[in-house]
Amino acid sequence: MRQYELTVIFPLEEDQHKAGREQLLTDLGNNGAVIEKTDEVGDRDLAYEIKKRRRGKYVLFTIKAEPDKIANMDRIFKLNANLLKYLFVKLEE
């Protein structure tokens, strides 16, 4: 398993944030990812408008996952309407 940093931007609306986070955690678990650390970065202005929104709630996850599962999670996350943006970054060991 490799270590990754997953940055996610959720909508500010509480119901969308909660639904998006629950779906994200379910998808991570279903793909065998282990969450090591979660950092709530908070509400921030976006650099550009995403889905007609100017602000988002940032959350940073440190996870361990198999490299082949990252591509699968990428496809699944694209279908989650409650995520504005996300980014996987492989951490050097």
C-alpha positions in Angstrom: 0.0 0.0 0.0 1.1 3.5 -0.8 0.4 6.7 1.1 -1.6 9.4 -0.6 -2.9 12.8 0.3 -6.5 13.4 -0.8 -7.7 17.0 -0.9 -11.5 17.4 -1.2 -13.6 20.5 -1.7 -17.2 20.1 -0.5 -20.1 22.6 -1.0 -20.8 24.9 2.0 -24.4 23.7 2.4 -24.5 21.3 5.4 -26.7 18.7 3.9 -24.6 18.5 0.7 -21.4 18.5 2.8 -22.6 15.7 5.0 -23.9 13.5 2.1 -20.8 14.0 0.1 -18.5 13.2 3.1 -20.5 10.0 3.9 -20.4 8.9 0.3 -16.6 9.6 0.1 -15.9 7.6 3.3 -18.0 4.7 2.0 -16.2 4.7 -1.4 -12.8 4.8 0.3 -13.7 1.9 2.5 -15.2 -0.1 -0.3 -11.9 0.2 -2.2 -9.7 -0.9 0.7 -8.3 2.6 1.5 -7.3 3.2 5.1 -7.7 6.8 6.4 -4.8 7.7 8.6 -5.5 11.4 9.3 -8.2 13.9 8.6 -7.7 17.7 8.7 -10.6 20.1 8.4 -9.0 23.1 6.7 -12.3 25.1 6.7 -14.2 27.4 4.4 -12.2 29.2 1.8 -12.6 31.2 -1.4 -12.1 29.2 -4.6 -9.6 30.5 -7.1 -12.3 30.2 -9.8 -16.0 29.4 -9.9 -16.8 25.7 -9.7 -20.4 24.5 -10.3 -21.6 28.1 -9.8 -19.9 28.4 -6.3 -17.3 30.8 -5.1 -16.5 29.2 -1.7 -16.0 25.7 -0.5 -15.2 23.6 2.5 -11.8 22.0 2.3 -10.9 18.7 3.9 -7.4 17.0 3.7 -7.2 13.2 4.1 -4.0 11.2 4.5 -4.8 7.7 3.2 -3.1 4.4 2.4 -4.4 2.6 -0.7 -3.3 0.3 -3.5 -2.2 2.2 -6.6 -4.7 0.3 -8.9 -7.6 1.3 -6.6 -6.8 5.1 -7.0 -8.0 5.0 -10.7 -11.2 3.2 -9.6 -11.8 5.8 -6.8 -11.2 8.6 -9.3 -14.0 7.3 -11.6 -16.4 6.9 -8.6 -15.6 10.4 -7.2 -16.5 12.0 -10.6 -20.0 10.7 -10.2 -20.4 12.2 -6.7 -22.4 15.4 -7.2 -21.6 16.5 -3.6 -17.9 17.0 -4.4 -16.8 20.2 -6.0 -13.2 19.1 -6.6 -10.7 16.5 -5.3 -7.1 15.7 -5.9 -4.9 12.6 -5.1 -1.2 13.2 -4.5 1.2 10.3 -3.9 3.4 11.1 -0.9 7.1 10.2 -1.0 8.3 7.7 1.7 
